[in-house]
Amino acid sequence: MAPDPRATAEGAQDSLWHVLEQSVDAAFVMDSRHRVVLFNPAAEALWKCRREDVHGTPFLKLLSCTVPGGESDPETALGHLLGSNRDVVIHRADGSRMAGSVSLSKVVLGQHVFHTAFVRDTSEQQRQLERLRQLSIVVDKSDNAIFVSSADREVVYVNSGFTRMLGYRLEELGGLKPADLLSGPHTDPTLNARIDRAIAAGEGLQTEILLYTKVGRPLWLSAAINPVHDEDGSLLGLVSVLSDITQTKMHQVLHNKVLDALVHEWSVADVMTLICREVEHIAPELTVSIITVDNEGLMRPLASPSLPEAWVRKTDGMAIGPRAGVCGAAAWRGRPVLVKDIASDPLCASTRHLTLPLGLRACWTHPIKSSSGRVLGTLSFYYRENRGPDELHERLADTCLHLCALTLEREQTNERVHQLAFYDTLTGLPNRIMFSAKAEQALANVAQANGTAAVLFIDLDRFKRINDAQGHAAGDGLLRDVAARLSEELGGVNIVGRQAGDEFVAVLPMCSAAQAGSMAERLLGAIAAPTNAGLMTLHPSASIGVAMFPDDGRDIDLLVRHADMAMYRAKSDGGADFRFFSVDMNRLAQERVSLETALREALRLDQLQLHYQPQVSGHEGACLYGVEALLRWHHPELGVIPPSRFVPVAEECGLISELSLWVLRRACAQMADWRRRGVDIPRVSANVSAINFRDPQLSLQISDLLDEHGLTPDDLTLEITESVMLDPDPDVLENIEAIYVLGVRLSLDDFGTGYSSLSHLHRLPIYELKLDQSFVRDIDTSAIARTLTTSVLRIGESLGMRVVAEGVETESQHRFLTEQRFPVLQGYLFSPPLPPAQLEQWLEEHQYAAVREGDADLPAHA
C-alpha cells in the first residue's frame, strides 16, 4: 500500500517544527499568507515577547528591511530577503529597535508553502563597524604618519599623513620593512635590532630617529612603535606613529641647551662646540665650524669638533680678506658666501689645500654680527658633495647665527660683567659674592686637612666723620689706601674682600688663633699709618673682630656674622683694637634683634614716653630757661630700657627718623597742653636725627606741627649733632635755612667732642651751643677741662650764641660755671628728667620764673 502523502507531509512538518524549537538561533515560520505560525524560544528572548502574542501576525511587524524601489508590501519584502543573509531592523515588543541579520528559506510540505527565518542580533557588530569607520577617518586625517604592519613587518596600511610626510603610498611599500625603506646615510643602523629587542620583550619602542623622505630629505621623527597581540599572546602586527620633530628638536637643542649653557657660565669655546655638535646631530650631512675675528682682523678658530686639530692650527691667525677662503671672505664682505665647488672656485685658491684633503667639497659661510652690525666671526657649514643648503640648513643657520652672536657678545663683555658682578669697583677687591665663593672653597680645603682658619672683620673707626668733614673723595681715597694695605699684608693664600662701606673681611686658611691675633695686630698697624686726603693728613684706625673655623662656625656666612659681632665689641671698647668672638656676643646680638622687634612694637603701640629736664638760668637767679625732651621707654616685660641701649638700635635698623618725628610730635603736643593750662614753660628742645635733616619735607613737617598745636616758633628748639652741621647733602643745608627762616632755633649738641670748625659755626644759623657734659664732669679735677669750658663759653659769646652747660651734678661745678657767667645750666643738681606731671610739681615747689628773650637776644646771621 502506498504511503499517504498527507501523513508524510504532516510528519515532515512536525520534525521541522521540533528542530526549530530546539534551535539556539531565533527562528520563526511564516505561512503562505505571510503570518507567523511558529516562534521558537530563542525568538521570544530576542524580541522579548511570548509566542502567543506573535502567532498570526504579519512578519513585517517583527522586522523591516530596505527594499530596492522603496516598496514595503510583504511579498516584495519576502522576495528581497530570500537567499543570503540580509540586514534588517528588529522591532521589539517594548518599542525598541535593533540591528539584525536574517536568513530566509522557502520550505514546501505537501500542499503547504512555508518560509523559515533565522534571525541574529548584529547591533554590537554594527557599533564596532561604526567605530572603525570613525577611527579610520580620524587616523587618515592625522598630521602624524601612521602605518600598520604585519608580524613579518610587511606594511598593510598607511594613512594619508604617512604619504604627505614621507611621500610613499601603500602600494610602494610591498615586501619592504619601513625601517629599511626610510633609512638613509645617517640613520641609526641599529634601528631594526632595537625594534626586534623591544618586540621580543613584549614592549613598545619610543625613540627619536633620523629618517629620509621619498625625495631624500632628512627628517627628525619621534617614533612610537607598539606591538598588537591576540588573546593568546601571539604577535598580530605593529602599529607605528611618526611625528615630525625637526623644528622642535632644533629649538629644543639650539635654544634650551645653548641658553642653559650661557646661564651656567660655560666658556665661549664650550658653548660654540655645543652648537656645532648639536647641528651636526640634527643634520649629520653637515660639518660645522665657528671662527671668531679678533681686533686685528685675524681669524681664531673657536669650535670645529669634527675637523682635525691640524686644520684648526693652520687656520689660526689667518687674516680675513676678499680672497681668504670662504670664511675670510664672508667676514671681509659682511654677508654670506656660498662655494659649491671648493676645488675650482678661485675664492678658495689659498685655502683649498686645507679643506680638500678632508673630503670637504662645498662650503656655506655666514658672518656672525653683533647687534651694532660689527662682524664678530663666521659660521660655516661644510658639505662632502658639491651642493648648497636646503631648507633645513637655512633654518639651522638662522637659529645658530643668533645664538653665536649672543655668545660672542657675551664673551666680549664677560670680563667687564665679571668685574662688575664679583669685584668692588672702588677698591678692586672681591665683593661679597666673590669673597663668599672663594672663602667657602678655602674652608672646604681646610676642613679636608682637619685644620683651622680665621675670619677677620675689619671696620674703620670714625669713617663717617672723615667722609662728612672731608667729603666723599677723601673717604674713597682712604678706602683705596686701606684696601691696598690689606692686600699687601694678606698676600698669598689669604683671601680679602670688601663687605660694604668701610667694612672689609678676610679669611686666613690654616691659621691658628695665635697667628690670627698676630695678623690682626699687623693689620691694625698697617691701617694706622698716616695717609693723605687732599691737603690733610689722616690718621685712620680700625676695629677688628676674629672668628675661628671650625669652633665659631663651619660656613662663611656664620663666621662673618660672628666676626662682625666681635668687631662691634672691639669698637664699643674704644676701637683701634681687635677682639675674638665669644658665645656671649652671640647672645647679645640676639638680644639686639629682640630689642629691635620690641622697639618697632613700642612705636606701633605708643609705649614710649617723654621726660623733661629743666634748664635754668646760671646767673639770673631762680629762672627757668626751658626744658629738654628726653625719650624714655618702660617695656611691660623688659622693664626700663635706657636710651643708650635702644637709640643705637634705632639708628642701625632705620627707625631713628620715625623715632625723631615721634619725639617732635609728642613734645609739641605736650607744649600745647601746658600753654592751654597756663603752665609757664618758655620753650621745649628736642633732638632731631641727621637722617631727618636729609628729608626735604622736614621744615614743612615742623611748620605743620606748630600750626596743628597752635605754637609759635619760639616755643621749639631743635638740637642737632655736628654730623648734621657738616653733612654735605644739599637738602640738609636747605632744611637748616628753612627752619631758621621759620623762626625755630637750632642748638648744637655735645659741642667740643667732634670736629666742628669755627667757619661752619659762623656761617650757619646756630642759636645755641650745648657744652658736652664730659667737660663739666672733669671741672673739679682737671685744669684743662676748666680751660676748655671757659673757651667754649667765650666762643659762644663771640659768635652771639647761648651756651648751655649740661651734666651739672655738684655744687662745686655749679659754683665754677656761675662764676664764669654761664647763661644756662642743666643737670641732676637741679632736677632729673621728669614726667610732665612731676615736672609741673617741681615748678610749683621751686617757684622758677620763666625767662623769655626778645628778638634782640637772638644771634644775628646774614
Residue, then its C-alpha position, 0 to 999 in steps of 0.5 A: m500500500a502506498p504511503d499517504p502523502r498527507a501523513t508524510a507531509e504532516g510528519a515532515q512538518d512536525s520534525l521541522w517544527h521540533v528542530l526549530e524549537q530546539s534551535v539556539d538561533a531565533a527562528f520563526v515560520m511564516d505561512s503562505r499568507h505571510r503570518v507567523v505560525l511558529f516562534n521558537p524560544a530563542a525568538e521570544a528572548l530576542w524580541k522579548c515577547r511570548r509566542e502567543d502574542v506573535h502567532g498570526t501576525p504579519f512578519l513585517k511587524l517583527l522586522s523591516c528591511t530596505v527594499p530596492g524601489g522603496e516598496s514595503d508590501p510583504e511579498t516584495a519584502l519576502g522576495h528581497l530577503l530570500g537567499s543570503n543573509r540580509d540586514v534588517v531592523i528588529h522591532r521589539a515588543d517594548g518599542s525598541r529597535m535593533a540591528g539584525s541579520v536574517s536568513l530566509s528559506k522557502v520550505v514546501l510540505g505537501q500542499h503547504v508553502f512555508h518560509t523559515a527565518f533565522v534571525r541574529d542580533t548584529s547591533e554590537q557588530q554594527r557599533q564596532l563597524e561604526r567605530l572603525r569607520q570613525l577611527s579610520i577617518v580620524v587616523d587618515k586625517s592625522d598630521n602624524a604618519i601612521f602605518v600598520s604592519s604585519a608580524d613579518r613587518e610587511v606594511v598593510y596600511v598607511n594613512s594619508g599623513f604617512t604619504r604627505m610626510l614621507g611621500y610613499r603610498l601603500e602600494e610602494l611599500g610591498g615586501l619592504k620593512p619601513a625601517d629599511l625603506l626610510s633609512g638613509p646615510h645617517t640613520d641609526p643602523t641599529l634601528n631594526a635590532r632595537i625594534d626586534r629587542a623591544i618586540a621580543a620583550g613584549e614592549g613598545l619602542q619610543t625613540e627619536i630617529l633620523l629618517y629620509t623622505k621619498v625625495g631624500r630629505p632628512l627628517w627628525l621623527s619621534a617614533a612610537i612603535n607598539p606591538v598588537h597581540d591576540e588573546d593568546g599572546s601571539l604577535l598580530g602586527l605593529v602599529s607605528v606613529l611618526s611625528d615630525i620633530t625637526q623644528t622642535k628638536m632644533h629649538q629644543v637643542l639650539h635654544n634650551k641647551v645653548l641658553d642653559a649653557l650661557v646661564h651656567e657660565w660655560s666658556v665661549a669655546d664650550v658653548m660654540t662646540l655645543i652648537c656645532r655638535e648639536v647641528e651636526h646631530i640634527a643634520p649629520e650631512l653637515t660639518v660645522s665650524i665657528i671662527t671668531v675675528d679678533n681686533e686685528g682682523l685675524m681669524r681664531p678658530l673657536a669650535s670645529p669638533s669634527l675637523p682635525e686639530a691640524w686644520v684648526r692650527k693652520t687656520d689660526g691667525m689667518a687674516i680675513g680678506p676678499r680672497a681668504g677662503v670662504c670664511g675670510a671672505a664672508a667676514w671681509r664682505g659682511r654677508p654670506v658666501l656660498v662655494k659649491d665647488i671648493a676645488s675650482d672656485p678661485l675664492c678658495a685658491s689659498t685655502r683649498h689645500l686645507t679643506l680638500p684633503l678632508g673630503l670637504r667639497a662645498c662650503w656655506t659661510h655666514p658672518i656672525k654680527s653683533s647687534s651694532g652690525r660689527v662682524l664678530g666671526t663666521l659660521s660655516f657649514y661644510y658639505r662632502e658633495n658639491r651642493g648648497p643648503d636646503e631648507l633645513h640648513e637655512r633654518l639651522a643657520d638662522t637659529c645658530l647665527h643668533l645664538c653665536a652672536l649672543t655668545l660672542e657678545r657675551e664673551q666680549t663683555n664677560e670680563r667687564v660683567h665679571q668685574l662688575a658682578f664679583y669685584d668692588t669697583l672702588t677698591g678692586l677687591p672681591n665683593r661679597i659674592m666673590f669673597s663668599a665663593k672663594a672663602e667657602q672653597a678655602l674652608a672646604n680645603v681646610a676642613q679636608a686637612n682637619g685644620t683651622a682658619a680665621v675670619l677677620f672683620i675689619d671696620l674703620d673707626r670714625f669713617k663717617r666723620i672723615n667722609d662728612a668733614q672731608g667729603h666723599a673723595a677723601g673717604d674713597g681715597l682712604l678706602r683705596d689706601v686701606a684696601a691696598r694695605l690689606s692686600e699687601e699684608l694678606g698676600g698669598v693664600n689669604i683671601v680679602g674682600r670688601q663687605a660694604g662701606d668701610e667694612f672689609v673681611a678676610v679669611l686666613p686658611m690654616c691659621s691658628a688663633a695665635q697667628a690670627g691675633s698676630m695678623a690682626e695686630r699687623l693689620l691694625g698697624a698697617i691701617a694706622a699709618p698716616t695717609n693723605a686726603g687732599l691737603m690733610t693728613l689722616h690718621p685712620s684706625a680700625s676695629i677688628g673682630v676674629a672668628m675661628f673655623p671650625d669652633d665659631g662656625r663651619d660656613i662663611d656666612l656664620l663666621v662673618r656674622h660672628a666676626d662682625m659681632a666681635m668687631y662691634r665689641a672691639k669698637s664699643d671698647g674704644g676701637a683701634d683694637f681687635r677682639f675674638f668672638s665669644v658665645d656671649m656676643n652671640r647672645l647679645a646680638q640676639e638680644r639686639v634683634s629682640l630689642e629691635t622687634a620690641l622697639r618697632e612694637a613700642l612705636r606701633l603701640d605708643q609705649l614710649q614716653l617723654h621726660y623733661q629736664p629743666q634748664v635754668s638760668g646760671h646767673e639770673g637767679a631762680c629762672l627757668y630757661g626751658v626744658e629738654a625732651l628726653l625719650r624714655w621707654h618702660h617695656p611691660e616685660l623688659g622693664v626700663i630700657p635706657p636710651s643708650r641701649f635702644v637709640p643705637v638700635a634705632e639708628e642701625c635698623g632705620l627707625i631713628s627718623e620715625l623715632s625723631l618725628w615721634v619725639l617732635r610730635r609728642a613734645c609739641a603736643q605736650m607744649a600745647d597742653w601746658r600753654r592751654r593750662g597756663v603752665d609757664i614753660p618758655r620753650v621745649s628742645a628736642n633732638v632731631s636725627a641727621i637722617n631727618f635733616r636729609d628729608p626735604q619735607l622736614s621744615l614743612q613737617i615742623s611748620d605743620l606741627l606748630d600750626e596743628h598745636g597752635l605754637t609759635p616758633d619760639d616755643l621749639t628748639l631743635e638740637i642737632t649733632e655736628s654730623v648734621m652741621l657738616d653733612p654735605d647733602p644739599d637738602v640738609l643745608e636747605n632744611i637748616e635755612a628753612i627752619y631758621v627762616l621759620g623762626v625755630r632755633l637750632s642748638l648744637d649738641d655735645f659741642g667740643t667732642g667732634y670736629s666742628s670748625l669755627s667757619h661752619l659755626h659762623r656761617l650757619p644759623i646756630y642759636e645755641l651751643k650745648l657744652d658736652q657734659s664730659f667737660v663739666r664732669d672733669i671741672d673739679t679735677s682737671a685744669i684743662a677741662r676748666t680751660l676748655t669750658t671757659s673757651v667754649l663759653r667765650i666762643g659762644e659769646s663771640l659768635g652771639m650764641r647761648v651756651v648751655a652747660e649740661g651734666v651739672e651734678t655738684e655744687s662745686q661745678h655749679r659754683f665754677l660755671t656761675e662764676q664764669r657767667f654761664p647763661v644756662l645750666q642743666g643737670y641732676l643738681f637741679s632736677p632729673p628728667l621728669p614726667p610732665a606731671q612731676l615736672e609741673q610739681w617741681l615748678e610749683e615747689h621751686q617757684y622758677a620764673a620763666v625767662r623769655e628773650g626778645d628778638a634782640d637776644l637772638p644771634a644775628h646771621a646774614 
